[in-house]
Amino acid sequence: MREPARVILLGGEPFPEPIIMWWNFVARTRDEIDAAHASWTAQDDRLGHVSCTLPLIPARAPYWQQTERKR
């Protein structure tokens, strides 16, 4: 059986510099990702606040911050 689906396609000019994506964070440098991760972990006002009864989803530290990595 086929189910209805919705698709969104975004496009445009490429970014002028490379981007880095980690978890839900998108930035130009690792330092920007580190700052976003720290803000999320601290639940500060930088990323806004959503009233919800569900627990916060923890973001694992970026791989370059992890001291022990599984092989």
N, C-alpha and C positions, 0 to 999 in steps of 0.2 A: 504494500500500500504506500502511496506517496503522500507525504505531508507537505503543507505549505511551508515556504521558507522565506526569510528576509535576508537580503544581502546589502551591505553598504560598501561602496568602493570610493576610496579617497585618492586623490591624485594631486599633482602639482609639481612645481619646480623642486629639484633635489636640494637638500640642505647644502649650504656652502662648505660645511665642515663635517667630518665624520660624527656620528652619534653613537652613544653607548646606551644599551638597554639592560636593565637588571630588575627582575621582578616587575613591579608596576612603575618603575622609574625610568625616565628617558632624559639624557643629559649629553653635554659635549665632552665632559671630562670625568674621570674617576672621582675627583674631589667633589664635583657636583652630585654624583651618585651617593658618595659617602655622606654628604650634608643632608640629602633627602632621606636616606636611611636613618640617620640620627634623628631627624625631625619626626619621622614616622614612629620610631621606637619610643621617643620621648613624648609622643602625642602632643607636640606643641602646636601652635596656631598656624604655622606655615602652610600646612596642607589642608587646613579647614577641619571642621568637626561635623560629624553626622550623628544625630541622635538615633540610637539603635539599641535594642536589648541584646543583640548578638555580641559575642566577645571580639576583641580586636584580633585580626589575623596577623600573627607575627611574621615579619619579613626576615628571612635568613640573611645574614651578612653577606655582602658580595664576596665572590671567591678570592679576591685579592686581599681580603681582610681575614680570611679563615686561616688559622695556623695549621690545622690538620685537615688534609683533604683525603677523601677515599680515592683509591686507585682502581 
